[in-house]
Structures are given as C-alpha cells and as structure tokens.
Amino acid sequence: MGELSKLPNIGKVLESQLNEIGIETIEELENIGSKEAWLLIRKIDSSACYNRLCGLEGALQRIRWHELSKKDKKDLKNFYSSMKK
C-alpha cells in the first residue's frame, strides 16, 4: 500500500482504483477532488456508490466519512443523485 492509504477511508481496494485512474499521490487527489475522482472510478467500477464518494471527500478533509458535515453530505448526495440519471 502506498501514500494514499495513509488517508482516512482509503483502503487497499480504493487505493488500487485511484492508482488505476492515474492518481498516485495525495496531491493528485487533492487537485482532482472527490467528485471527479469518483466519476473516474465509476467508469472502471459501476458499483462505485455514495459511500465511496463520501469516503473520498472525507479522505481529502482528513476525517472519517461518517464525520462529514451535514452540508457536505447533502452536497455529495445531490451530486450522486444527479449522476445516477
């Protein structure tokens, strides 16, 4: 496991997916953001869910995704819902 797995919510599988879409470092993840990273992951894994999106955002904020603010969760839920259409 590499640098990304040091972030909260990033395990072996998610780190592997991030690597597969070209994200190898924390800085690269910060630059692309959680939503864009999730969209790229969804292209290689159709099972990418809302929780994975929240996990990515939590990783960027350096917190467990359960601790995201209600505002952030609502924003992510709206984004996720709009992508399911």
Beta strands, then each sheet from edge to edge (+ up, - down):
end
